Amino acid sequence: MLSRLPPTVDPLKYTLGQVLLSTCKIKGTSLKNNMKSGVSSSWFAETTKVHGQIGMMFIKQDTIQNLKHEVAAYHVARLSGIVDVVPCTIRMIKGLKERWANDTDGTHNKKCVVQMYLRNYEREEKNTEKSRNFYKRCQLFDYLISNGDRHGGNVMVFGEQHYVAIDNAFAFSDEHCMGGGPRLNNTKFTKFYLEIERLRSSPILNFLVPLLDSSSLASFVKRLAAIKL
């Protein structure tokens, strides 16, 4: 049974990573366009020093719905342990200029999702045993969050040792899923008994209710309940 926390939980500033991302100062002159951006505009930026080291942040602009989906996917991942997703939150960023669209109000202030920057990580496009095992985990994760946009470009890896699922903005919607989204195959998921039970006994609903509409929330609960162990 899904448990719940008091309704005062803030899904944007709950973990330490989210608090740091929400409060750290960004060096305006350090903003650099991500020339490998896909549909959404994105940037890299330096932050103020933490313990004497300059931090890095990844910034992406999208619809408010997609921004919330990124954060919702992060909470599903951290509470279940199925895959790793970098800490992220939503905040206003000043001084951004879109590459493809005109800034109508002239302020260049954008509401964006901000994520911790993955140093020395690369896009995963190799076919190794470790990558195949990770993609099995992604199948379960993407099934739960209704994400049909997983491919090598949406996975980051550090030296074939640590894999991270990125770009989860199209989750919690069948709009971008071919054939209605990821399908359920219980034979693939039984090995993840601990992760599924951990998620079922977690207060995940307290984090998702403020981020998802009622239809997306109901779909998530239905998918989680449908997994038989």
Secondary structure, 3 states (H helix, E strand, C coil): CCCCCCCCCCCCCCCHHHHHHHHCCECHHHCEECCCCCCCCEEEEEEEEECCEEEEEEEEECCHHHHHHHHHHHHHHHHHCCCCCCCEEEEEECCCCCCCCCCCCCCCCEEEEEEECCCCCEECCCCCHHHHHHHHHHHHHHHHCCCCCCCHHHEEEECCCEEEECCCCCCCCCCCCHHHCCCCCHHHHHHHHHHHHHHHCCCHHHHHCCCCCHHHHHHHHHHHHHCCC
